[in-house]
Amino acid sequence: MEYGLSRATAALSVLFALSWTAFLLSGGAKLEPDVRAVAGVLLAQAVVTAVRGVRLRLSRADAGAAVALALLGQAVLAVGGASRVVVGQRCLLTAPAVLLSAALLSRLAGRWTCLVVIGAQIIASWPADGPAGAVEGVWPLVATAVAGDVLVHLMRAAGDRADRAQRRVRALRAAAGREEGRREAHRHFQGMLHDEVSTALRAISMPGVPVPRLREAASGVVAALAAAPAGPGRDGRTDLAAVVRALRPPTGTALTVEAAGAVRVPSQVAEATAGAAREALRNVEEHAGARTVHVRLLSGGPGRPDTERGEGFALSVTDDGTGFAAGELAPSSVGLRRSVIRRMDAVGGHAEVHSTPGRGTTVRLEWRPPVAEPAADGEGSGLREGAAEDTVGRMRAAVGDVRRPLAAVCLPFLTAMGVIAAIHTPRSPGTGLLLVWYVLLAALTVALLLRADSGIPGPVAGAACAFAVAGALGSFLVLPLSALKDFDSWPIGAVTPLLTLLVIVRPAWEALTALVLEQAGIVVLVVIGPPIAPSSGATAAIVLPALFAPALGVITGLAIGRTVARLGGVTARAEAARSAALATEAARQAREELHRGRLAQLDEEIVPFLVEVGSGRCSPDDPEVRDRARLLAGAVRDEIQLPGVLDSTVRRLLAGARRADCAVIIQSESDDPHPPALLRLLLTTALNCGPTPREVCLTVSAAAGAIRASLVVLPGDERRARALSEALAGAGAETHAEVANSATSTWVEADVRAP
């Protein structure tokens, strides 16, 4: 808000400087030395204030200087007679002090300061104009003080509310970032468990694999686990072609790589693509029985068949192995579904798997840069009728309901002008219609003000301008041109509130055109009409303050409207940048937190075991080491299927069952959050009661509005079935379960309402 106030003050100071320059030029040598000195000092003060306002350096010292100069100037004029300067020019002497006091001082201090400087003008004008004339002459200052007091306070209060709202928005976006970071880290960790940890443990459990390769793989897994995911916030780019050329061939399979030139993509895209390609090669090694595998990378470009849109890249991994039927890719397939397809989905890419039994398999990975959406005009206002609606939308971003600050600007001037019109109309015979015109003009201004937030149609604004200008110029059909000397020419300034409103909420050229037409009309009337002063300089000294009166209000509105709108746009963009930065940081913290939590679970057994293998402290040739690797590989598979569900107690029970040659199968077909308490209860009860089963199969799937857990234990056992029934009976009202038992199996199906 301080930005808007400073720029508005600078614009008004430029207008004051022009006014005093014109005053000095029009008066010439006829100006008395003290009046010329006052005008020169105020001209210099206006220039200094304008420069400091543009540089955003205005302070209370500027307000103090303006007040001191206003008091000094009024005193100088009072000594020689205030009538030497028309009342409009006297108001321009005091106006800077009023504006700067309202804008830069505290509310209470500003009010008292405005009273002092306005009172000083009344005292200085009293001998020349009389009590009534002196009081009447300060109405523009009173209206300005009231408008400034209300407007500045309103803008600052609105700014505080906007700041609080923005803090809430930032908190919400940070929370969303944390959740997105958690989900991303979960996907990353699941892929790493399958691609790195599980693969290394399976290799260690198998005889015949060279020991140096096993140690290298174990050390690589430990290093990968220790590094938290950096996430998509990185701005760096990686040459995907170099990454592809570094891929290692599957054991016993010839690998050829076709990747010419450089393909630079975002680092997270390269990481995901490389991980998906490595998983495709692992599937070739473990399942395809292929003799050769061919990797081909094509970058985007016109005419490239692999990238029809001419952007991004296409990577294919093709083998000549056994292949499989399309229906054989189960939903619970971890390698292809999670490590390949989801990896590419996570970075905005696409993965397809094509295979035919006996004819090999092709895994196709594609990615292209996202298409940038067209920038929303109006800083999110959604209004495109014209530039003014765009301005109103940006003002709304800064102050909320724009009608309140508009009312603070317009209503004090409407009220003061109404009082002046009521006073002067009876003094001038035949001016009753002017009062009727003003009542209609004021009603029209208020009606348009109430429509300002939703938009004012162009034809309505044009008709309002025509009505205002026609009435102001038509007033001289019943008023003499000499009325320009004082407030008898009040219709000239009566258009100010309407034009001030329209210059803010409509395209500025409309109100400015109306202002120029009014002022040009006045000049024409003065030129062709009877003389109102003995010389052209004296005539200019009378006319210029009358012209500056409406111009001052319109320029004020233009400056305030545009600077506040600019502030709203800057605020919106800065808020978006701050929120994005907060969300990115929150996501990063969430990734690291989840990574550390999941890693802590592995630190109990798996990581120490891999460290021992990698460092050579235990030999993979030892049957006990291979058996331990087999059990740990089973634990990793369990963790992949049920992430974060199995605690140390359940893992020990599962390891004991596997050690006793029990076949443990855990699979999940659901991406929804798993009910950890229920799953732990099922496994703990099934493995703790009765003899060690021959087989345990737990399947988790999504049902309508629920998560379904199915447990099958072979062979059946009456005591185990009874224990499961009793345990599930106390699982809570949200769980519905059925238990059946026979000689061949114990079967449980439990549904938990999805959270």
C-alpha angles and dihedrals in degrees: 000000000000087000091057094045093049094049092046091051090050092053092049091047089056088054091049090050091052090049094052091044091054090046092054093045095047094047096046117164092345092074113100114244095247092050091047090050092051091049092048093050092048090048090054091046091052091051093049092048092049092052093047091047092053090049091048092238101123114134142163088280089067090053090049092050092049091050092049092049092047092052092045093048094049089049092052091049092047092054094055097031126280092230089078087080123048116246094250092058090047089056090053087056092059100032097082091055091050094048096045093045092052092046103040109027129070114273095256094043091046092053094051092045091052090050090051097050093041089049089050091056091049090052092047092049097042098089094047102037103025126235096295094043093047092051092043091051094064097055093107089053093048091049090047092050093049092046092047093047093051097038098048093046091046093048093049092047090049089048091053091050091048090051091053091047090049091052089054091048091050090050091051092048091047090052090050089049091051091051092047090048090051092051092046093048090048091055091045093050093046090053091048092050091054100036100039114014101037093042093051093048092048090050091050091050092055121081121230100041112126111259095225090056091049092050091048091050092048093050091048092053092051091051092048092050092050092056115079115219113266093210131207096305092090117108098199124111129218133205101244092191091063090049092050093048089055094057113125119233120244115258111276094006130106112233126203121185125201109191113135122182128358125307107191115195135158111291095243090053091051090048093051093045093048091049092050091048092050090051090051089052091049089054089052090053096045105034115011103063088210128169096203137021126191124204117196127184122191123183122217121268142130112298096014107141093205094056108039093180092057096239140089121012145281122221122188130189110196126180134180095224134125096288124197141237118270092244092057093075099096121207088242093055102130101189102054101022099044107020097041113021099035092042091061093041090055092062096040095264134120134235130194131183119206120182139159124191109260094007104077134244135278122201111196122197121189134178135169131178114269115259109249112239116233111266112259110244122228096034090278097315092126091217119124105160089110147317092288093057086051088052092049090051092054091045088054089056088056105039108010114225104034093203093076098060089040090054090049089056100041109032098061090053092045090052095045092046090050090055091049091048091050091050099046102038095072090050094059116059116228096020098110091106089058090061090051089049091052093049089053091045092051092048090049091050092051092047092052091046090057089052094046097097094053097038137269116242116241097237091052092050091048093050091048092052092049092050092049097047094043091053094046094051093037089058089078089067086077101020125069118238088240086072086082087081093073143002094296082094091061094137088072091064095035091083092060100091093049095046091044090055094047095046087061103041100032132046104295094232091069096061093035090053090052090049092050091048091051094048093043089051091053091050091050092049091050092048096049097033131080117291116273096189137025095251140026091246092054090046091053090049088057098042101043097064089049090052093046093053097075091030090058093056095044094047089047090054093045093049095046094043096048097042094047090046090050088049090051091052092047090046092051093049093044091047091051091050093047092047092049091050091049092047091049092049092046090050091050092051091047091051092051092045094051091043091053092046095051091042090053088060091054093045091075096072117336101060094044089049093051090047090054092050094045094048093046095243089128128031123231087215089071109099090217091055091050091049091050089050089052092053093046091048087056090051091052091050089052090051091050091054097041106026115200093354105099116075126199093271094055092043091054091050091050092048090050091050092050091047087056089054095257112152107231117194120180120174135165126202093179130088091192121103111284120233099243097187094054095045093048089048093052095048096041093049094044094050098039099051124069129350122328106282124233093231137008120192122183119182125183120196140161119257130180104303092337146074114242123208118193119191125188120183122188125240109023121249126189095209092050091049092050091049091050091050092051093046093049092047088067095043094101139262093283090065123079115187141173125199125196130178136193137158091270101044150358111227130195130181117184129177124199121190109250113249 
